[in-house]
C-alpha cells in the first residue's frame, strides 16, 4: 500500500492517483472543512462518495463525529454504506479517556462487517491493543510522537513487531507527517502505510538538482 493521501480535495487526489503512487485517501472532519466541504453530513457524504468512486478499490477513511458508543456504531454503519471501499475512523478512546471505543471497534469489525481505522494513537501499546480488538488499520500519529520528544521510529518498530509476533491482521498507518523524510523513514521502520499531504508527496518527486539536470538536458538538446 505504502502511501495514502491526506486530503479531501478532488483535484489533488485525481492528480496523484493518475500517477499510480497513492493507494488510499484519509480524511477527518478537519480535513474536510479545510477542503471546502460544506452542508453538514450531506456535504461530507457527497465528497466522500466522489473520492471513494475515484480511487476504488483503494480505501477511503472517513471519521465519525460523535463519541457516544451507540452513536458511533450507528454512524459507522451508515458511513460504511456510502461505498464499498470506505473505512471508518474511530479514535482510540474518548476525549476524557473513556474506554468504550475499543468495544465499538470490536462490534463493528466482528459483528457489523465494518472495516475500522483506529486513530489518534501515540504509542505502540495503543496500536497493539487496537489490533487485538480487531481493527483493520491502526493509525499512530508519528509526527506528534516526535513533537512530544519521543522516537516515532522506535514506536513504529515496536508496534510492527508486536503485530507480527502475535499474528494480528492490522496494518500500521503512520500519520501526522511533518516532512518528506518521514515518509520513507517510517516505511523503513515498519509502517505498512504513511499518510501525507499533497505538498509532501510533491516534495518526494521534485528535487532541485533534478530540475537543474533536466534543464541542462533540454538546453543541450536544443544546441544539437
Secondary structure, DSSP 4 states (H G I P E B T S, - for coil): -EEEEE---HHHHHHHHHHT---EEE--HHHHHHTT--SHHHHHHHHHHHHHHHHTTSEEEEE-S---HHHHHHHHHHHHTT-TTEEEEEESS-TT--S-HHHHHHHHHHTS---EEEEEE-SHHHHHHHHHTT-SEEEE-HHHHHHTTS-HHHHHHHHHHHHHHTT--PEEEE-S--SHHHHHHHHHHT-SEEEE-HHHHHHHH--HHHHHHHHHHHHHHHH-
